Amino acid sequence: MLAIESAIGGGSVALFSNGRRIDGMIGSTAMSRAEDLLPNIDLLLKRNALSISDVNEIVVSNGPGSFTGIRIGLATAMGLAAAGNLRLRRVSALEAIAWTCGRQGEFVVVLPVGRETVCIQTFVRSNDGLTSVTGPEPLGIAELIETTNDDVIFLVHPLVQDMLPKGNSDELFRIESDISNYLKQAATKHPIRESNEPLFVGKRK
């Protein structure tokens, strides 16, 4: 399986075989994703003596994040899947993190979507499974700081944590920056919802 996330930071790609991660990388934020993504996928395959024909499935994030990054990731994944006749799964990065984080009760996943803007979504996990309490919502950093409280856990991307004041809250838990891992785990071990529609979440007005 090839996992692709290209809308947050420098993006991330990873290869998995028999349920095990065999290689991966996080892209450079100094390069545009159009320049970075395909060369990184090609490098990943070559350094493991593989070609795209050795991949049987692709999972890609359909958002949220940079609009351009979402489009590039989806277009790249669709092109590779069509060329190799591969199964393609398009899933929300928010839901992938929620499914795989292992948190119980109510919690909020927070991902960056632009300068001083994040996307949040609230979930509840119980013995009956995972439920989405809200849809994806844009929020300014100042609003995010006001929203944090003692009752709800916030799972934040490192880029979001970097935007927050130091020691802002004990309820903020840092997730991995390599979101491709969450995509793979959610796609193979959990009943994550798939969607052909990109998840564009605009800046807070």
Stockholm file with secondary structure:
# STOCKHOLM 1.0

chainA/1-205         MLAIESAIGGGSVALFSNGRRIDGMIGSTAMSRAEDLLPNIDLLLKRNALSISDVNEIVVSNGPGSFTGIRIGLATAMGLAAAGNLRLRRVSALEAIAWTCGRQGEFVVVLPVGRETVCIQTFVRSNDGLTSVTGPEPLGIAELIETTNDDVIFLVHPLVQDMLPKGNSDELFRIESDISNYLKQAATKHPIRESNEPLFVGKRK
#=GR chainA/1-205 SS CEEEECSSTTCEEEEEETTEEEEEEECCTTSCHHHHHHHHHHHHHHTTTCCGGGCCEEEEECCSSCHHHHHHHHHHHHHHHHHHTCEEEEECHHHHHHHHSCCCEEEEEEEEEETTEEEEEEEEEETTEEEESSCCEEEEHHHHHHHCCSSSEEEECHHHHHHSCTTCCTTEEECCSCHHHHHHHHHHHSCCCCCSSCCCCCCCC
#=GC SS_cons         CEEEECSSTTCEEEEEETTEEEEEEECCTTSCHHHHHHHHHHHHHHTTTCCGGGCCEEEEECCSSCHHHHHHHHHHHHHHHHHHTCEEEEECHHHHHHHHSCCCEEEEEEEEEETTEEEEEEEEEETTEEEESSCCEEEEHHHHHHHCCSSSEEEECHHHHHHSCTTCCTTEEECCSCHHHHHHHHHHHSCCCCCSSCCCCCCCC
//
